[in-house]
Amino acid sequence: MSAEVNYIVVSPVRNEAEHISLTINSMVAQTILPTRWIIVNDGSTDATGPITEAAARAHSWIKVLNRPDRGFRKAGGGVVDAFYDGYRPVERESWDYLVKLDGDLSFERDYFERCFRHFDDDPRLGIAGGTICRAVQDGVEVESRIDPKFHVRGATKIYRSRCWSDIGGLIHAPGWDTLDEVKANMLGWATRTFSDINVVHLRPTGAAYGAWNDMAKGGMANYIAGYHPLFMFLKCMRRMVEKPYFIGGCALLFGFIRGYLKRVPQVDDKELISYFRRQQMNRLLFRKSLWG
Protein backbone atom coordinates (compact mmCIF):
# COMPACT_ATOMS: atom_id res chain seq x y z
CA MET A 1 0.00 0.00 0.00
CA SER A 2 1.27 3.46 -0.87
CA ALA A 3 2.13 5.78 2.01
CA GLU A 4 0.79 8.62 -0.16
CA VAL A 5 -2.88 7.97 0.59
CA ASN A 6 -4.74 11.25 0.29
CA TYR A 7 -7.46 11.26 2.93
CA ILE A 8 -9.39 14.03 4.65
CA VAL A 9 -10.93 13.77 8.10
CA VAL A 10 -13.90 15.82 9.33
CA SER A 11 -14.82 15.66 13.02
CA PRO A 12 -17.99 17.33 14.30
CA VAL A 13 -17.48 17.75 18.06
CA ARG A 14 -19.54 19.24 20.86
CA ASN A 15 -18.42 19.47 24.51
CA GLU A 16 -15.69 16.84 24.15
CA ALA A 17 -13.05 18.50 26.36
CA GLU A 18 -12.82 15.39 28.53
CA HIS A 19 -11.90 13.11 25.62
CA ILE A 20 -10.69 15.00 22.57
CA SER A 21 -7.07 15.26 23.64
CA LEU A 22 -6.81 11.47 23.34
CA THR A 23 -8.36 11.62 19.87
CA ILE A 24 -5.87 14.32 18.88
CA ASN A 25 -2.97 12.26 20.25
CA SER A 26 -4.18 9.21 18.30
CA MET A 27 -4.44 11.17 15.07
CA VAL A 28 -1.10 12.96 15.39
CA ALA A 29 0.63 9.60 15.95
CA GLN A 30 -0.76 7.95 12.76
CA THR A 31 1.71 6.24 10.46
CA ILE A 32 -0.17 7.82 7.55
CA LEU A 33 -1.31 11.33 8.38
CA PRO A 34 -4.36 12.92 6.76
CA THR A 35 -3.95 15.65 4.17
CA ARG A 36 -6.31 17.73 6.28
CA TRP A 37 -8.18 17.23 9.54
CA ILE A 38 -11.05 19.67 9.95
CA ILE A 39 -12.48 19.77 13.46
CA VAL A 40 -15.89 21.46 13.60
CA ASN A 41 -16.51 22.81 17.10
CA ASP A 42 -20.29 22.67 17.18
CA GLY A 43 -21.04 25.34 19.78
CA SER A 44 -19.14 23.73 22.67
CA THR A 45 -19.49 25.43 26.04
CA ASP A 46 -16.52 23.65 27.64
CA ALA A 47 -12.81 23.75 26.76
CA THR A 48 -13.19 21.88 23.45
CA GLY A 49 -12.47 25.07 21.48
CA PRO A 50 -9.17 25.99 23.20
CA ILE A 51 -7.93 22.37 23.13
CA THR A 52 -8.59 21.95 19.41
CA GLU A 53 -7.25 25.39 18.51
CA ALA A 54 -4.00 24.59 20.34
CA ALA A 55 -3.72 21.44 18.23
CA ALA A 56 -4.30 23.48 15.04
CA ARG A 57 -1.50 25.88 16.01
CA ALA A 58 0.86 22.94 16.54
CA HIS A 59 -0.02 21.11 13.30
CA SER A 60 -0.59 22.90 10.00
CA TRP A 61 -2.83 20.09 8.64
CA ILE A 62 -5.38 20.58 11.46
CA LYS A 63 -8.01 23.29 11.05
CA VAL A 64 -10.76 24.28 13.49
CA LEU A 65 -14.12 25.72 12.43
CA ASN A 66 -16.32 27.19 15.17
CA ARG A 67 -20.11 27.09 14.98
CA PRO A 68 -22.33 29.10 17.34
CA ASP A 69 -24.04 27.30 20.22
CA ARG A 70 -27.59 26.36 19.21
CA GLY A 71 -28.34 25.65 22.88
CA PHE A 72 -29.19 21.95 22.50
CA ARG A 73 -28.08 18.71 20.86
CA LYS A 74 -29.83 18.19 17.53
CA ALA A 75 -30.03 14.42 17.17
CA GLY A 76 -28.87 13.05 13.83
CA GLY A 77 -29.26 16.15 11.70
CA GLY A 78 -27.07 18.32 13.93
CA VAL A 79 -23.98 16.20 13.48
CA VAL A 80 -24.50 16.06 9.72
CA ASP A 81 -24.96 19.85 9.54
CA ALA A 82 -21.69 20.29 11.42
CA PHE A 83 -20.00 17.66 9.26
CA TYR A 84 -20.96 19.50 6.09
CA ASP A 85 -19.59 22.77 7.45
CA GLY A 86 -16.24 20.99 7.65
CA TYR A 87 -16.66 19.22 4.32
CA ARG A 88 -17.52 22.24 2.17
CA PRO A 89 -13.97 23.72 2.15
CA VAL A 90 -12.62 20.46 0.65
CA GLU A 91 -15.66 19.47 -1.45
CA ARG A 92 -14.01 20.36 -4.74
CA GLU A 93 -10.59 19.00 -3.84
CA SER A 94 -9.26 15.67 -5.04
CA TRP A 95 -8.97 13.01 -2.33
CA ASP A 96 -8.97 9.23 -2.09
CA TYR A 97 -10.97 8.85 1.14
CA LEU A 98 -13.22 10.99 3.30
CA VAL A 99 -13.45 10.16 7.00
CA LYS A 100 -16.17 11.13 9.46
CA LEU A 101 -14.58 10.73 12.90
CA ASP A 102 -16.00 11.50 16.34
CA GLY A 103 -14.01 13.39 18.97
CA ASP A 104 -14.31 10.79 21.73
CA LEU A 105 -12.24 7.95 20.24
CA SER A 106 -8.75 6.57 20.63
CA PHE A 107 -7.01 4.15 18.27
CA GLU A 108 -3.65 2.59 17.45
CA ARG A 109 -1.03 4.51 15.49
CA ASP A 110 -1.50 2.25 12.43
CA TYR A 111 -5.31 2.46 12.49
CA PHE A 112 -5.73 4.22 9.15
CA GLU A 113 -2.86 2.34 7.51
CA ARG A 114 -4.55 -0.97 8.30
CA CYS A 115 -7.97 0.31 7.21
CA PHE A 116 -6.63 1.49 3.85
CA ARG A 117 -4.95 -1.88 3.35
CA HIS A 118 -8.40 -3.49 3.50
CA PHE A 119 -9.68 -0.97 0.95
CA ASP A 120 -6.75 -1.84 -1.32
CA ASP A 121 -7.62 -5.52 -1.05
CA ASP A 122 -11.26 -4.98 -2.08
CA PRO A 123 -11.93 -2.45 -4.88
CA ARG A 124 -15.69 -2.84 -4.25
CA LEU A 125 -15.40 -1.70 -0.64
CA GLY A 126 -17.06 1.70 -0.47
CA ILE A 127 -17.68 2.40 3.23
CA ALA A 128 -15.91 0.86 6.21
CA GLY A 129 -14.47 1.51 9.66
CA GLY A 130 -13.10 -0.14 12.78
CA THR A 131 -14.96 -2.09 15.46
CA ILE A 132 -16.24 0.17 18.26
CA CYS A 133 -15.01 -1.05 21.64
CA ARG A 134 -15.00 0.23 25.19
CA ALA A 135 -12.21 0.11 27.74
CA VAL A 136 -12.50 -2.47 30.51
CA GLN A 137 -10.17 -3.47 33.31
CA ASP A 138 -8.39 -6.17 31.28
CA GLY A 139 -8.21 -4.23 28.00
CA VAL A 140 -11.11 -3.58 25.60
CA GLU A 141 -14.33 -5.33 24.68
CA VAL A 142 -16.74 -4.82 21.79
CA GLU A 143 -19.66 -2.60 22.73
CA SER A 144 -22.66 -4.78 23.48
CA ARG A 145 -24.82 -3.30 20.74
CA ILE A 146 -25.36 -5.82 17.92
CA ASP A 147 -25.09 -4.41 14.41
CA PRO A 148 -25.77 -6.07 11.04
CA LYS A 149 -22.65 -7.07 9.11
CA PHE A 150 -23.11 -4.31 6.50
CA HIS A 151 -23.28 -1.54 9.12
CA VAL A 152 -20.43 0.81 10.02
CA ARG A 153 -20.92 2.86 13.16
CA GLY A 154 -21.29 6.59 12.63
CA ALA A 155 -18.42 7.35 15.02
CA THR A 156 -15.84 6.17 12.48
CA LYS A 157 -16.74 6.03 8.79
CA ILE A 158 -14.33 5.93 5.87
CA TYR A 159 -15.81 6.66 2.42
CA ARG A 160 -14.01 5.83 -0.81
CA SER A 161 -14.23 8.90 -3.04
CA ARG A 162 -16.14 7.19 -5.90
CA CYS A 163 -18.61 5.64 -3.47
CA TRP A 164 -19.18 9.02 -1.79
CA SER A 165 -19.92 10.55 -5.18
CA ASP A 166 -22.28 7.71 -6.11
CA ILE A 167 -24.40 7.90 -2.95
CA GLY A 168 -24.63 11.69 -3.17
CA GLY A 169 -23.50 12.37 0.40
CA LEU A 170 -25.55 12.14 3.59
CA ILE A 171 -29.12 13.00 4.55
CA HIS A 172 -29.48 15.71 7.21
CA ALA A 173 -31.55 13.64 9.62
CA PRO A 174 -31.42 10.68 12.00
CA GLY A 175 -30.80 7.51 9.99
CA TRP A 176 -28.02 9.07 7.90
CA ASP A 177 -25.55 6.42 9.07
CA THR A 178 -27.73 3.55 7.83
CA LEU A 179 -29.05 4.98 4.58
CA ASP A 180 -25.56 5.80 3.29
CA GLU A 181 -24.66 2.10 3.53
CA VAL A 182 -27.96 0.85 2.15
CA LYS A 183 -27.66 3.13 -0.88
CA ALA A 184 -24.03 2.11 -1.37
CA ASN A 185 -25.06 -1.57 -1.39
CA MET A 186 -27.96 -0.83 -3.74
CA LEU A 187 -25.43 0.70 -6.16
CA GLY A 188 -23.11 -2.30 -6.01
CA TRP A 189 -20.66 -1.25 -3.30
CA ALA A 190 -19.73 -3.32 -0.26
CA THR A 191 -19.82 -1.89 3.27
CA ARG A 192 -18.50 -3.48 6.46
CA THR A 193 -16.88 -3.06 9.84
CA PHE A 194 -13.33 -4.37 10.19
CA SER A 195 -13.45 -7.06 12.87
CA ASP A 196 -9.67 -7.06 13.22
CA ILE A 197 -9.25 -3.31 13.83
CA ASN A 198 -10.51 -1.75 17.06
CA VAL A 199 -11.47 1.80 18.00
CA VAL A 200 -12.00 2.63 21.65
CA HIS A 201 -15.10 4.70 22.37
CA LEU A 202 -14.23 6.84 25.37
CA ARG A 203 -17.85 7.69 26.11
CA PRO A 204 -20.59 5.03 25.94
CA THR A 205 -22.80 5.23 22.87
CA GLY A 206 -25.80 7.47 23.52
CA ALA A 207 -24.44 8.81 26.82
CA ALA A 208 -24.94 12.39 25.66
CA TYR A 209 -28.70 11.81 25.27
CA GLY A 210 -29.51 9.29 28.01
CA ALA A 211 -30.50 5.65 27.43
CA TRP A 212 -34.24 6.16 26.74
CA ASN A 213 -33.73 9.18 24.50
CA ASP A 214 -30.93 7.46 22.59
CA MET A 215 -33.07 4.39 21.88
CA ALA A 216 -36.09 6.51 20.96
CA LYS A 217 -33.79 8.48 18.65
CA GLY A 218 -32.86 5.17 17.05
CA GLY A 219 -36.52 4.34 16.50
CA MET A 220 -37.09 7.70 14.85
CA ALA A 221 -34.02 7.11 12.67
CA ASN A 222 -35.44 3.75 11.62
CA TYR A 223 -38.73 5.44 10.70
CA ILE A 224 -36.97 8.12 8.64
CA ALA A 225 -34.91 5.41 6.92
CA GLY A 226 -38.14 3.74 5.81
CA TYR A 227 -37.99 0.52 7.81
CA HIS A 228 -40.75 -1.98 6.97
CA PRO A 229 -43.25 -1.88 9.92
CA LEU A 230 -43.22 -5.69 10.31
CA PHE A 231 -39.43 -5.81 10.37
CA MET A 232 -39.38 -2.96 12.88
CA PHE A 233 -41.94 -4.61 15.15
CA LEU A 234 -39.92 -7.83 15.28
CA LYS A 235 -36.75 -5.83 15.89
CA CYS A 236 -38.41 -4.15 18.88
CA MET A 237 -39.60 -7.50 20.23
CA ARG A 238 -36.07 -8.87 20.04
CA ARG A 239 -34.69 -5.77 21.73
CA MET A 240 -37.08 -6.25 24.66
CA VAL A 241 -35.26 -9.43 25.71
CA GLU A 242 -31.87 -7.69 25.57
CA LYS A 243 -30.44 -5.31 28.17
CA PRO A 244 -31.93 -2.97 29.22
CA TYR A 245 -34.78 -5.49 29.25
CA PHE A 246 -38.20 -4.35 27.95
CA ILE A 247 -37.32 -0.64 28.12
CA GLY A 248 -35.02 -0.77 25.11
CA GLY A 249 -37.63 -2.29 22.83
CA CYS A 250 -40.33 0.07 24.10
CA ALA A 251 -38.17 3.15 23.50
CA LEU A 252 -37.30 1.95 20.00
CA LEU A 253 -40.97 1.33 19.16
CA PHE A 254 -41.97 4.67 20.71
CA GLY A 255 -39.53 6.56 18.48
CA PHE A 256 -40.70 4.69 15.39
CA ILE A 257 -44.43 5.26 16.01
CA ARG A 258 -43.75 8.88 16.94
CA GLY A 259 -42.43 9.44 13.44
CA TYR A 260 -45.81 8.42 11.98
CA LEU A 261 -47.81 10.41 14.55
CA LYS A 262 -45.80 13.58 13.98
CA ARG A 263 -45.72 12.98 10.21
CA VAL A 264 -41.97 13.40 10.12
CA PRO A 265 -40.73 13.32 6.51
CA GLN A 266 -39.04 10.09 5.50
CA VAL A 267 -36.07 9.94 3.15
CA ASP A 268 -37.16 11.28 -0.22
CA ASP A 269 -35.97 8.31 -2.26
CA LYS A 270 -38.70 5.78 -3.04
CA GLU A 271 -36.30 3.46 -4.87
CA LEU A 272 -34.00 3.34 -1.85
CA ILE A 273 -36.84 2.64 0.62
CA SER A 274 -38.22 -0.07 -1.68
CA TYR A 275 -34.78 -1.69 -1.91
CA PHE A 276 -34.26 -1.53 1.87
CA ARG A 277 -37.68 -3.01 2.66
CA ARG A 278 -37.11 -5.77 0.14
CA GLN A 279 -33.84 -6.62 1.86
CA GLN A 280 -35.60 -6.65 5.24
CA MET A 281 -38.30 -9.02 4.02
CA ASN A 282 -35.62 -11.25 2.49
CA ARG A 283 -34.01 -11.32 5.92
CA LEU A 284 -37.26 -12.41 7.57
CA LEU A 285 -37.78 -15.10 4.92
CA PHE A 286 -34.20 -16.39 5.32
CA ARG A 287 -33.26 -15.34 1.79
CA LYS A 288 -30.02 -13.69 0.74
CA SER A 289 -30.00 -10.08 1.96
CA LEU A 290 -27.80 -7.32 3.31
CA TRP A 291 -27.65 -9.32 6.52
CA GLY A 292 -25.96 -12.23 4.74
Contacts in CASP RR format, 6 or more apart in sequence:
PFRMAT RR
TARGET T0000
AUTHOR 0000-0000-0000
METHOD contacts of the structure
MODEL  1
MSAEVNYIVVSPVRNEAEHISLTINSMVAQTILPTRWIIVNDGSTDATGP
ITEAAARAHSWIKVLNRPDRGFRKAGGGVVDAFYDGYRPVERESWDYLVK
LDGDLSFERDYFERCFRHFDDDPRLGIAGGTICRAVQDGVEVESRIDPKF
HVRGATKIYRSRCWSDIGGLIHAPGWDTLDEVKANMLGWATRTFSDINVV
HLRPTGAAYGAWNDMAKGGMANYIAGYHPLFMFLKCMRRMVEKPYFIGGC
ALLFGFIRGYLKRVPQVDDKELISYFRRQQMNRLLFRKSLWG
1 113 0 8 1.000
1 116 0 8 1.000
1 117 0 8 1.000
1 120 0 8 1.000
3 31 0 8 1.000
3 32 0 8 1.000
5 32 0 8 1.000
5 96 0 8 1.000
5 97 0 8 1.000
5 112 0 8 1.000
5 116 0 8 1.000
6 35 0 8 1.000
6 94 0 8 1.000
6 95 0 8 1.000
6 96 0 8 1.000
6 97 0 8 1.000
7 32 0 8 1.000
7 34 0 8 1.000
7 35 0 8 1.000
7 95 0 8 1.000
7 96 0 8 1.000
7 97 0 8 1.000
7 98 0 8 1.000
7 99 0 8 1.000
7 112 0 8 1.000
7 116 0 8 1.000
7 158 0 8 1.000
8 34 0 8 1.000
8 35 0 8 1.000
8 36 0 8 1.000
8 37 0 8 1.000
8 38 0 8 1.000
8 90 0 8 1.000
8 93 0 8 1.000
8 95 0 8 1.000
8 97 0 8 1.000
8 98 0 8 1.000
8 99 0 8 1.000
9 27 0 8 1.000
9 34 0 8 1.000
9 36 0 8 1.000
9 37 0 8 1.000
9 38 0 8 1.000
9 99 0 8 1.000
9 101 0 8 1.000
10 37 0 8 1.000
10 38 0 8 1.000
10 40 0 8 1.000
10 83 0 8 1.000
10 86 0 8 1.000
10 87 0 8 1.000
10 98 0 8 1.000
10 99 0 8 1.000
10 100 0 8 1.000
10 101 0 8 1.000
11 23 0 8 1.000
11 37 0 8 1.000
11 38 0 8 1.000
11 39 0 8 1.000
11 40 0 8 1.000
11 100 0 8 1.000
11 101 0 8 1.000
11 102 0 8 1.000
11 103 0 8 1.000
12 40 0 8 1.000
12 42 0 8 1.000
12 78 0 8 1.000
12 79 0 8 1.000
12 82 0 8 1.000
12 83 0 8 1.000
12 85 0 8 1.000
12 86 0 8 1.000
12 100 0 8 1.000
12 102 0 8 1.000
13 20 0 8 1.000
13 39 0 8 1.000
13 40 0 8 1.000
13 41 0 8 1.000
13 42 0 8 1.000
13 44 0 8 1.000
13 48 0 8 1.000
13 52 0 8 1.000
13 102 0 8 1.000
13 103 0 8 1.000
14 41 0 8 1.000
14 42 0 8 1.000
14 43 0 8 1.000
14 44 0 8 1.000
14 48 0 8 1.000
14 73 0 8 1.000
14 82 0 8 1.000
15 44 0 8 1.000
15 45 0 8 1.000
15 46 0 8 1.000
15 48 0 8 1.000
15 208 0 8 1.000
16 23 0 8 1.000
16 44 0 8 1.000
16 46 0 8 1.000
16 48 0 8 1.000
16 103 0 8 1.000
16 104 0 8 1.000
17 44 0 8 1.000
17 46 0 8 1.000
17 47 0 8 1.000
17 48 0 8 1.000
17 49 0 8 1.000
17 51 0 8 1.000
18 46 0 8 1.000
18 202 0 8 1.000
18 203 0 8 1.000
19 103 0 8 1.000
19 104 0 8 1.000
19 105 0 8 1.000
19 202 0 8 1.000
19 203 0 8 1.000
20 48 0 8 1.000
20 51 0 8 1.000
20 52 0 8 1.000
20 103 0 8 1.000
20 104 0 8 1.000
21 51 0 8 1.000
22 105 0 8 1.000
22 106 0 8 1.000
22 202 0 8 1.000
23 101 0 8 1.000
23 102 0 8 1.000
23 103 0 8 1.000
23 104 0 8 1.000
23 105 0 8 1.000
23 106 0 8 1.000
23 202 0 8 1.000
24 51 0 8 1.000
24 52 0 8 1.000
24 55 0 8 1.000
24 62 0 8 1.000
25 106 0 8 1.000
26 105 0 8 1.000
26 106 0 8 1.000
26 107 0 8 1.000
26 108 0 8 1.000
26 109 0 8 1.000
26 111 0 8 1.000
27 33 0 8 1.000
27 34 0 8 1.000
27 37 0 8 1.000
28 55 0 8 1.000
28 59 0 8 1.000
29 109 0 8 1.000
30 109 0 8 1.000
30 110 0 8 1.000
30 111 0 8 1.000
30 112 0 8 1.000
30 113 0 8 1.000
31 109 0 8 1.000
31 110 0 8 1.000
31 112 0 8 1.000
31 113 0 8 1.000
32 112 0 8 1.000
32 113 0 8 1.000
32 116 0 8 1.000
33 61 0 8 1.000
34 61 0 8 1.000
34 99 0 8 1.000
34 112 0 8 1.000
35 61 0 8 1.000
35 95 0 8 1.000
36 61 0 8 1.000
36 62 0 8 1.000
36 63 0 8 1.000
36 90 0 8 1.000
37 61 0 8 1.000
37 62 0 8 1.000
37 63 0 8 1.000
38 63 0 8 1.000
38 64 0 8 1.000
38 65 0 8 1.000
38 86 0 8 1.000
38 87 0 8 1.000
38 89 0 8 1.000
38 90 0 8 1.000
39 52 0 8 1.000
39 55 0 8 1.000
39 56 0 8 1.000
39 62 0 8 1.000
39 63 0 8 1.000
39 64 0 8 1.000
39 65 0 8 1.000
40 64 0 8 1.000
40 65 0 8 1.000
40 67 0 8 1.000
40 82 0 8 1.000
40 83 0 8 1.000
40 85 0 8 1.000
40 86 0 8 1.000
41 48 0 8 1.000
41 49 0 8 1.000
41 52 0 8 1.000
41 64 0 8 1.000
41 65 0 8 1.000
41 66 0 8 1.000
41 67 0 8 1.000
42 67 0 8 1.000
42 78 0 8 1.000
42 79 0 8 1.000
42 82 0 8 1.000
43 66 0 8 1.000
43 67 0 8 1.000
43 68 0 8 1.000
43 69 0 8 1.000
43 70 0 8 1.000
43 71 0 8 1.000
44 69 0 8 1.000
45 69 0 8 1.000
49 64 0 8 1.000
49 66 0 8 1.000
52 62 0 8 1.000
52 64 0 8 1.000
53 64 0 8 1.000
55 62 0 8 1.000
55 64 0 8 1.000
56 62 0 8 1.000
56 63 0 8 1.000
56 64 0 8 1.000
63 89 0 8 1.000
65 85 0 8 1.000
65 86 0 8 1.000
67 82 0 8 1.000
67 85 0 8 1.000
73 208 0 8 1.000
73 209 0 8 1.000
74 81 0 8 1.000
75 174 0 8 1.000
75 209 0 8 1.000
75 213 0 8 1.000
75 217 0 8 1.000
75 220 0 8 1.000
76 173 0 8 1.000
76 174 0 8 1.000
76 175 0 8 1.000
76 176 0 8 1.000
76 217 0 8 1.000
76 221 0 8 1.000
77 172 0 8 1.000
77 173 0 8 1.000
77 174 0 8 1.000
77 176 0 8 1.000
78 172 0 8 1.000
80 170 0 8 1.000
80 171 0 8 1.000
80 172 0 8 1.000
80 173 0 8 1.000
80 176 0 8 1.000
81 172 0 8 1.000
83 100 0 8 1.000
83 170 0 8 1.000
84 170 0 8 1.000
84 172 0 8 1.000
87 98 0 8 1.000
94 161 0 8 1.000
95 161 0 8 1.000
96 160 0 8 1.000
96 161 0 8 1.000
97 116 0 8 1.000
97 119 0 8 1.000
97 158 0 8 1.000
97 159 0 8 1.000
97 160 0 8 1.000
97 161 0 8 1.000
98 158 0 8 1.000
98 159 0 8 1.000
98 161 0 8 1.000
98 164 0 8 1.000
99 112 0 8 1.000
99 156 0 8 1.000
99 157 0 8 1.000
99 158 0 8 1.000
99 159 0 8 1.000
100 154 0 8 1.000
100 156 0 8 1.000
100 157 0 8 1.000
100 159 0 8 1.000
101 155 0 8 1.000
101 156 0 8 1.000
101 157 0 8 1.000
102 154 0 8 1.000
102 155 0 8 1.000
102 156 0 8 1.000
104 155 0 8 1.000
104 201 0 8 1.000
104 202 0 8 1.000
104 203 0 8 1.000
105 155 0 8 1.000
105 156 0 8 1.000
105 199 0 8 1.000
105 200 0 8 1.000
105 201 0 8 1.000
105 202 0 8 1.000
106 199 0 8 1.000
106 200 0 8 1.000
106 202 0 8 1.000
107 198 0 8 1.000
107 199 0 8 1.000
107 200 0 8 1.000
108 198 0 8 1.000
111 130 0 8 1.000
111 197 0 8 1.000
111 199 0 8 1.000
114 194 0 8 1.000
114 196 0 8 1.000
114 197 0 8 1.000
115 128 0 8 1.000
115 129 0 8 1.000
115 130 0 8 1.000
115 158 0 8 1.000
115 194 0 8 1.000
115 197 0 8 1.000
118 125 0 8 1.000
118 128 0 8 1.000
118 194 0 8 1.000
118 197 0 8 1.000
119 125 0 8 1.000
119 126 0 8 1.000
119 128 0 8 1.000
119 158 0 8 1.000
119 160 0 8 1.000
122 190 0 8 1.000
124 188 0 8 1.000
124 189 0 8 1.000
124 190 0 8 1.000
125 160 0 8 1.000
125 189 0 8 1.000
125 190 0 8 1.000
125 191 0 8 1.000
125 192 0 8 1.000
126 159 0 8 1.000
126 160 0 8 1.000
126 162 0 8 1.000
126 163 0 8 1.000
126 184 0 8 1.000
126 189 0 8 1.000
126 190 0 8 1.000
126 191 0 8 1.000
127 152 0 8 1.000
127 157 0 8 1.000
127 158 0 8 1.000
127 159 0 8 1.000
127 160 0 8 1.000
127 163 0 8 1.000
127 180 0 8 1.000
127 181 0 8 1.000
127 184 0 8 1.000
127 189 0 8 1.000
127 191 0 8 1.000
128 152 0 8 1.000
128 157 0 8 1.000
128 158 0 8 1.000
128 191 0 8 1.000
128 192 0 8 1.000
128 193 0 8 1.000
128 194 0 8 1.000
129 152 0 8 1.000
129 153 0 8 1.000
129 156 0 8 1.000
129 157 0 8 1.000
129 158 0 8 1.000
129 193 0 8 1.000
129 194 0 8 1.000
129 197 0 8 1.000
129 199 0 8 1.000
130 152 0 8 1.000
130 153 0 8 1.000
130 156 0 8 1.000
130 193 0 8 1.000
130 194 0 8 1.000
130 197 0 8 1.000
130 198 0 8 1.000
130 199 0 8 1.000
131 142 0 8 1.000
131 193 0 8 1.000
131 194 0 8 1.000
131 195 0 8 1.000
131 197 0 8 1.000
131 198 0 8 1.000
131 199 0 8 1.000
132 142 0 8 1.000
132 143 0 8 1.000
132 153 0 8 1.000
132 155 0 8 1.000
132 156 0 8 1.000
132 199 0 8 1.000
132 201 0 8 1.000
132 205 0 8 1.000
133 140 0 8 1.000
133 141 0 8 1.000
133 142 0 8 1.000
133 143 0 8 1.000
133 198 0 8 1.000
133 199 0 8 1.000
133 200 0 8 1.000
133 201 0 8 1.000
134 140 0 8 1.000
134 141 0 8 1.000
134 143 0 8 1.000
134 200 0 8 1.000
134 201 0 8 1.000
134 204 0 8 1.000
135 200 0 8 1.000
135 202 0 8 1.000
140 198 0 8 1.000
140 200 0 8 1.000
143 201 0 8 1.000
143 204 0 8 1.000
143 205 0 8 1.000
144 243 0 8 1.000
145 205 0 8 1.000
146 242 0 8 1.000
147 153 0 8 1.000
147 193 0 8 1.000
148 290 0 8 1.000
148 291 0 8 1.000
149 192 0 8 1.000
149 193 0 8 1.000
149 290 0 8 1.000
149 291 0 8 1.000
149 292 0 8 1.000
150 181 0 8 1.000
150 182 0 8 1.000
150 185 0 8 1.000
150 191 0 8 1.000
150 192 0 8 1.000
150 290 0 8 1.000
150 291 0 8 1.000
151 178 0 8 1.000
151 181 0 8 1.000
151 191 0 8 1.000
151 193 0 8 1.000
152 177 0 8 1.000
152 181 0 8 1.000
152 191 0 8 1.000
152 192 0 8 1.000
152 193 0 8 1.000
153 177 0 8 1.000
153 193 0 8 1.000
153 205 0 8 1.000
154 177 0 8 1.000
155 199 0 8 1.000
155 201 0 8 1.000
155 205 0 8 1.000
156 199 0 8 1.000
157 177 0 8 1.000
157 180 0 8 1.000
159 180 0 8 1.000
160 189 0 8 1.000
163 184 0 8 1.000
163 187 0 8 1.000
163 189 0 8 1.000
166 184 0 8 1.000
166 187 0 8 1.000
166 189 0 8 1.000
167 180 0 8 1.000
167 183 0 8 1.000
167 184 0 8 1.000
167 187 0 8 1.000
169 180 0 8 1.000
170 176 0 8 1.000
170 180 0 8 1.000
171 179 0 8 1.000
171 224 0 8 1.000
171 267 0 8 1.000
173 221 0 8 1.000
173 224 0 8 1.000
173 267 0 8 1.000
174 217 0 8 1.000
174 218 0 8 1.000
174 220 0 8 1.000
174 221 0 8 1.000
174 224 0 8 1.000
175 218 0 8 1.000
175 221 0 8 1.000
175 222 0 8 1.000
175 224 0 8 1.000
175 225 0 8 1.000
178 221 0 8 1.000
178 222 0 8 1.000
178 225 0 8 1.000
179 225 0 8 1.000
179 267 0 8 1.000
179 272 0 8 1.000
179 276 0 8 1.000
181 191 0 8 1.000
182 225 0 8 1.000
182 272 0 8 1.000
182 275 0 8 1.000
182 276 0 8 1.000
182 279 0 8 1.000
182 290 0 8 1.000
183 269 0 8 1.000
183 272 0 8 1.000
184 190 0 8 1.000
184 191 0 8 1.000
185 191 0 8 1.000
185 290 0 8 1.000
186 271 0 8 1.000
186 272 0 8 1.000
186 275 0 8 1.000
205 214 0 8 1.000
206 214 0 8 1.000
207 214 0 8 1.000
209 217 0 8 1.000
211 244 0 8 1.000
211 247 0 8 1.000
211 248 0 8 1.000
211 251 0 8 1.000
212 247 0 8 1.000
212 248 0 8 1.000
212 251 0 8 1.000
213 251 0 8 1.000
215 239 0 8 1.000
215 247 0 8 1.000
215 248 0 8 1.000
215 249 0 8 1.000
215 251 0 8 1.000
215 252 0 8 1.000
216 251 0 8 1.000
216 252 0 8 1.000
216 254 0 8 1.000
216 255 0 8 1.000
216 258 0 8 1.000
217 255 0 8 1.000
218 252 0 8 1.000
218 255 0 8 1.000
219 232 0 8 1.000
219 251 0 8 1.000
219 252 0 8 1.000
219 253 0 8 1.000
219 254 0 8 1.000
219 255 0 8 1.000
219 256 0 8 1.000
220 255 0 8 1.000
220 256 0 8 1.000
220 258 0 8 1.000
220 259 0 8 1.000
220 264 0 8 1.000
222 232 0 8 1.000
222 235 0 8 1.000
222 252 0 8 1.000
222 256 0 8 1.000
223 232 0 8 1.000
223 255 0 8 1.000
223 256 0 8 1.000
223 258 0 8 1.000
223 259 0 8 1.000
223 260 0 8 1.000
223 264 0 8 1.000
223 266 0 8 1.000
224 259 0 8 1.000
224 264 0 8 1.000
224 265 0 8 1.000
224 266 0 8 1.000
224 267 0 8 1.000
225 266 0 8 1.000
225 267 0 8 1.000
225 273 0 8 1.000
225 276 0 8 1.000
226 266 0 8 1.000
226 267 0 8 1.000
226 273 0 8 1.000
226 276 0 8 1.000
226 277 0 8 1.000
227 235 0 8 1.000
227 256 0 8 1.000
227 276 0 8 1.000
227 277 0 8 1.000
227 280 0 8 1.000
228 276 0 8 1.000
228 277 0 8 1.000
228 280 0 8 1.000
228 281 0 8 1.000
230 281 0 8 1.000
230 284 0 8 1.000
231 277 0 8 1.000
231 280 0 8 1.000
231 281 0 8 1.000
231 283 0 8 1.000
231 284 0 8 1.000
232 253 0 8 1.000
232 256 0 8 1.000
233 253 0 8 1.000
234 284 0 8 1.000
235 252 0 8 1.000
236 249 0 8 1.000
236 250 0 8 1.000
236 252 0 8 1.000
236 253 0 8 1.000
236 256 0 8 1.000
237 249 0 8 1.000
239 248 0 8 1.000
239 249 0 8 1.000
239 252 0 8 1.000
240 246 0 8 1.000
240 248 0 8 1.000
240 249 0 8 1.000
240 250 0 8 1.000
242 248 0 8 1.000
258 264 0 8 1.000
266 273 0 8 1.000
267 273 0 8 1.000
279 289 0 8 1.000
279 290 0 8 1.000
279 291 0 8 1.000
280 289 0 8 1.000
282 288 0 8 1.000
282 289 0 8 1.000
283 289 0 8 1.000
283 290 0 8 1.000
283 291 0 8 1.000
END
